[in-house]
C-alpha cells in the first residue's frame, strides 16, 4: 500500500513538475515569439506601406502571402532556437461582415475592398510552440472617399455639336492615372444613350433637351472604386440655322417671274425644319406677295429649300427679299436672312 | 506460559509509526502537489492570457492604424463626439467595428471611433514652420461593440494624431478628400497609449 501511495505521489509530482517546466518553457517561447512577431510586424508594415520597392502594398484581391514574402530582415533578427517568421495569410475586409476573409474570389465578386488587408505572420520555436500575430495594413494611397467628377465639353452645347463627357478622378501628382472601367449613366431625350467603359463618353449630335450624366469608376491595381459621381445636368440648346437667299429670273409667255430661293441649313445631320419660312419682298411700289410657283420648305430635309416667286411690277427695278425662319421649332431658333437685292 | 510475578511483555511493532509517516508524507505531498498544480494552472492560464491580450492589443493596434489612414485623407477633424472612422469600404459605408484575427480563429472585434479633435489653422498660414498641424484627432479603439470613448470600460488604445492638410503641390490649405495630395500630406502620432494591458 505504501509503495502504491509513494508511486502515485512521485508520478503526480513528476507530472506536475514536468507540466510546470513545459508551461514555463512555453511561456518563455511565447514571450520571445511575441517579441519576434511584433518586430516582424512593424518591419512588414513599414516595408509594405511606405517603401517604393517590393514588397509594396498590392491593392488587389489576388494579394496573398507570396505577394509580400519575404520581408527583408536585418542580420541576426531571429534568435537561435526560433524559426524565421513569415507571412502565412493575407485577408480582405468584407464590408458586409466587417471581418477579414481569405477568400480572394469573394473579395473580387462581392464588392470587398482590397485596400484594407489583414496580414497574419507565424513563427515557431524549437520546442514546437508556435504563435501567430495578425495586423492590419492599409493602402498608402487610400482615400476615404475618392471623388469622381463628370464634366461636359462644351459646357453649354447646342444642337449639332458633339458633346464629350469626361469622368475625372483626381490622383496625387506623379501617381499613375486610374484605369478602372467607367460605368456611365446618361439619360436624356431620344433613345437610350450608351457609353463605353472609357473615361470619356462622346454624344454625337445629341438631340435638343435636358441630360443627366453620372459615372462610377471601378477599382484598379492602384485605386479603389469611386462614384457614382454627383449628377451633371446639362442641356443641349437649339441651334441657329443659316438662311441664304438667292434669286433667278425666268421668262415664260412674255412675263418675267423673279424667284427668290432661300436655303435654310442647320448643323450637318441635324433634324429637318418644322416651321414655315416667311418672306418679305419689297419692290419699287411696295411689298409683293409670293405668288404662283412659290414653294414652302419641305420639312423633311436639312438643308431645306423654299422659294418665293413674284411678278415684278416695274421691270428693271430692284427688288429686295428677306427670308425669316420663325420661332416655334424646338430645334432651331428664329433667324432672318440678310436682305438680298435683285433686278426684276 | 507466563511465569507468575513477571511483567507481561507487550508486542511493539512499527505499524503506527509508518502510518503516521505515511500520513505526514501524504499531507506534504498533497500540499506540494496543490501548490504545483496551482502554479501549473497559473502557467497555463498565463500562456492563454498572454496570447489573448497580445491578440487584443494587436487587433486594436491594427484597427486604429487603419482608422488613422482613413482619417488622414479626409478633411474631417472629428471635433465632436466620437464617431465611426474606420476605412470606408464600399458599398456598406464606414463600419463601426472590424474583427481582426488569424484565419480560423474567432478574431477580436474592435470598435474604432474618432472624436474630440481640434483644428489649428492659424499657425499654418504661411507654412514656414514645419510641422504644420491643421488637425488633431483622437482615435479610440475598444474591444467589442458599442461607442468607444475615453471613458469606455473596454478601451484598449487611445491615440492622438496630428495632420498637415496643406497641399504639396499648391502649398495652400485645400483639403478636399479627392486626393492624397490635398489632405493629410503630413502626419505625426503625438501619443499612442495602450490601455488594455494596465486596466
HADDOCK unambig.tbl for C-alpha pairs under 7 A between the chains (distance, minus, plus):
assign (segid A and resid 9 and name CA) (segid B and resid 29 and name CA) 6.62 0.50 0.50
assign (segid A and resid 13 and name CA) (segid B and resid 33 and name CA) 6.23 0.50 0.50
assign (segid A and resid 16 and name CA) (segid B and resid 36 and name CA) 5.95 0.50 0.50
assign (segid A and resid 16 and name CA) (segid B and resid 37 and name CA) 6.20 0.50 0.50
assign (segid A and resid 16 and name CA) (segid B and resid 40 and name CA) 6.95 0.50 0.50
assign (segid A and resid 17 and name CA) (segid B and resid 36 and name CA) 6.98 0.50 0.50
assign (segid A and resid 19 and name CA) (segid B and resid 40 and name CA) 6.44 0.50 0.50
assign (segid A and resid 20 and name CA) (segid B and resid 39 and name CA) 6.99 0.50 0.50
assign (segid A and resid 20 and name CA) (segid B and resid 40 and name CA) 4.77 0.50 0.50
assign (segid A and resid 20 and name CA) (segid B and resid 43 and name CA) 6.95 0.50 0.50
assign (segid A and resid 23 and name CA) (segid B and resid 40 and name CA) 6.97 0.50 0.50
assign (segid A and resid 23 and name CA) (segid B and resid 43 and name CA) 5.64 0.50 0.50
assign (segid A and resid 23 and name CA) (segid B and resid 44 and name CA) 6.08 0.50 0.50
assign (segid A and resid 24 and name CA) (segid B and resid 43 and name CA) 6.56 0.50 0.50
assign (segid A and resid 27 and name CA) (segid B and resid 47 and name CA) 5.66 0.50 0.50
assign (segid A and resid 95 and name CA) (segid B and resid 89 and name CA) 5.81 0.50 0.50
assign (segid A and resid 95 and name CA) (segid B and resid 90 and name CA) 6.84 0.50 0.50
assign (segid A and resid 95 and name CA) (segid B and resid 92 and name CA) 5.70 0.50 0.50
assign (segid A and resid 96 and name CA) (segid B and resid 92 and name CA) 6.47 0.50 0.50
assign (segid A and resid 98 and name CA) (segid B and resid 95 and name CA) 6.68 0.50 0.50
assign (segid A and resid 98 and name CA) (segid B and resid 97 and name CA) 6.81 0.50 0.50
assign (segid A and resid 98 and name CA) (segid B and resid 98 and name CA) 4.84 0.50 0.50
assign (segid A and resid 98 and name CA) (segid B and resid 99 and name CA) 6.40 0.50 0.50
assign (segid A and resid 99 and name CA) (segid B and resid 98 and name CA) 5.51 0.50 0.50
assign (segid A and resid 99 and name CA) (segid B and resid 99 and name CA) 4.64 0.50 0.50
assign (segid A and resid 99 and name CA) (segid B and resid 100 and name CA) 6.67 0.50 0.50
assign (segid A and resid 100 and name CA) (segid B and resid 99 and name CA) 6.73 0.50 0.50
assign (segid A and resid 100 and name CA) (segid B and resid 100 and name CA) 6.64 0.50 0.50
assign (segid A and resid 111 and name CA) (segid B and resid 90 and name CA) 6.91 0.50 0.50
assign (segid A and resid 111 and name CA) (segid B and resid 91 and name CA) 6.97 0.50 0.50
assign (segid A and resid 113 and name CA) (segid B and resid 89 and name CA) 5.83 0.50 0.50
assign (segid A and resid 120 and name CA) (segid B and resid 102 and name CA) 5.95 0.50 0.50
assign (segid A and resid 133 and name CA) (segid B and resid 55 and name CA) 6.86 0.50 0.50
assign (segid A and resid 134 and name CA) (segid B and resid 58 and name CA) 6.99 0.50 0.50
assign (segid A and resid 134 and name CA) (segid B and resid 59 and name CA) 6.96 0.50 0.50
assign (segid A and resid 134 and name CA) (segid B and resid 101 and name CA) 5.79 0.50 0.50
assign (segid A and resid 134 and name CA) (segid B and resid 102 and name CA) 5.84 0.50 0.50
assign (segid A and resid 135 and name CA) (segid B and resid 58 and name CA) 6.33 0.50 0.50
assign (segid A and resid 135 and name CA) (segid B and resid 59 and name CA) 6.36 0.50 0.50
assign (segid A and resid 135 and name CA) (segid B and resid 62 and name CA) 4.98 0.50 0.50
assign (segid A and resid 136 and name CA) (segid B and resid 62 and name CA) 4.43 0.50 0.50
assign (segid A and resid 136 and name CA) (segid B and resid 63 and name CA) 6.52 0.50 0.50
assign (segid A and resid 136 and name CA) (segid B and resid 66 and name CA) 6.66 0.50 0.50
assign (segid A and resid 137 and name CA) (segid B and resid 66 and name CA) 6.69 0.50 0.50
assign (segid A and resid 138 and name CA) (segid B and resid 66 and name CA) 5.92 0.50 0.50
assign (segid A and resid 138 and name CA) (segid B and resid 69 and name CA) 6.90 0.50 0.50
assign (segid A and resid 141 and name CA) (segid B and resid 180 and name CA) 6.59 0.50 0.50
assign (segid A and resid 142 and name CA) (segid B and resid 70 and name CA) 7.00 0.50 0.50
assign (segid A and resid 143 and name CA) (segid B and resid 70 and name CA) 6.72 0.50 0.50
assign (segid A and resid 143 and name CA) (segid B and resid 73 and name CA) 5.44 0.50 0.50
assign (segid A and resid 143 and name CA) (segid B and resid 177 and name CA) 6.81 0.50 0.50
assign (segid A and resid 143 and name CA) (segid B and resid 179 and name CA) 6.53 0.50 0.50
assign (segid A and resid 143 and name CA) (segid B and resid 180 and name CA) 6.52 0.50 0.50
assign (segid A and resid 144 and name CA) (segid B and resid 70 and name CA) 5.26 0.50 0.50
assign (segid A and resid 144 and name CA) (segid B and resid 73 and name CA) 5.99 0.50 0.50
assign (segid A and resid 144 and name CA) (segid B and resid 74 and name CA) 5.86 0.50 0.50
assign (segid A and resid 144 and name CA) (segid B and resid 87 and name CA) 6.36 0.50 0.50
assign (segid A and resid 144 and name CA) (segid B and resid 88 and name CA) 5.95 0.50 0.50
assign (segid A and resid 145 and name CA) (segid B and resid 177 and name CA) 6.49 0.50 0.50
assign (segid A and resid 146 and name CA) (segid B and resid 177 and name CA) 6.71 0.50 0.50
assign (segid A and resid 146 and name CA) (segid B and resid 178 and name CA) 5.18 0.50 0.50
assign (segid A and resid 147 and name CA) (segid B and resid 178 and name CA) 5.33 0.50 0.50
assign (segid A and resid 170 and name CA) (segid B and resid 178 and name CA) 5.87 0.50 0.50
assign (segid A and resid 170 and name CA) (segid B and resid 179 and name CA) 5.72 0.50 0.50
assign (segid A and resid 171 and name CA) (segid B and resid 179 and name CA) 5.14 0.50 0.50
assign (segid A and resid 172 and name CA) (segid B and resid 179 and name CA) 5.60 0.50 0.50
assign (segid A and resid 172 and name CA) (segid B and resid 180 and name CA) 5.56 0.50 0.50
assign (segid A and resid 172 and name CA) (segid B and resid 181 and name CA) 4.95 0.50 0.50
assign (segid A and resid 173 and name CA) (segid B and resid 181 and name CA) 6.88 0.50 0.50
